Amino acid sequence: MFKMSIVRAVALVMMAGGATAFCPAPLAKFTQSVSQRISQATAARPLGPQFSLPLRTVALFGLGGEASASTEKSQYPIVGGEEIMSQKAHGTSEKPVQENLKWNCDIKVADKICNFNRHYAEFAGYWETTDFLNTVDKTKETTYYDSVTGKPLFIAPRGRSFEDFVRESKSHGWPSFRDEEVVWENVRCLKDGEAVSVDGTHLGHNLPDRSGNRYCINLVSVAGSPEK
C-alpha cells in the first residue's frame, strides 16, 4: 500500500511537470535504496534520453538517505530566497549559457537545464559520457564555473581524494559535492533543496546522506569558463 502510494505520487509529480522535453530516465545509476522504493514500472517508462527523474522528486520522498546530526547543526547550506529564480531576460538568467562549454557538454541541454528548469536533471551518468574523466586534472583541485556567468561555484576535491570524489559521483549518478567544496559566495540552496547560483542558474539539489549535505549537480551547469 505504501509502495503504491509512492508510485502514484511520483506519477502525479511527473504529470505536473507538463513539458515532454523533460522526462524520467531509468534509475540504474541511483543507489539500491532508491531503486527499491520506486517501482520498476515507473522507472522503465522513459520518454526521452536527455532528461531524468526530477531530483526534487527524490528529495520529496526522502530518498537521499538520512541526514546526520552534524548536518542538522551545520551552518550550511546557505539558504536563499525564491526571488533568486525570478524570470529574467533569458529564463531565470540574464543570458544563455556560454558557447564553448567544457568537457564537450551539450549546449542545448545545458541552456534548458540552467535557465528554463527548476526540477529536472541531465540523465543519471551523463557526466561520464562527456570528456570530463579523460581531461580533468586528477592531481589537484578543479574549479567548476557557472555555465552562464563564469563565476566559480565549486572547488573539488577538498578533504578527500579525486578517487573518492569520482566514486561518490558514480554511485549517485551526478557530480556530488560537499559543504567545503562549495563557493558559498556564489551558491545558495532554496528551502526545497534546489541548489542555484546567486544569478539564477539552476544547478541541482541538495540530497543529504549520513555524511552530511550532498549537492548533486548537473555537469552542464558547471561547465563554464571564467569570463575576462
Secondary structure, DSSP 8 states (H G I E B T S, - for coil): -HHHHHHHHHHHHHHHH--TTS-----TTS-HHHHHHS-HHHHT--S-SSEES-HHHHHHTTTT----HHHHH-S-S-B--GGGG--BTBBTBSS---SS-GGG--HHHHHHHHHS-SS-EE-TTHHHHSSHHHHS-TTS-EEEE-TTT--EEEEE--SS-HHHHHHHHHHHSS-EE-GGGB-TTTEEE-TTSEEEETTS-EEEEE--BTTB--EEE-GGGSBB----
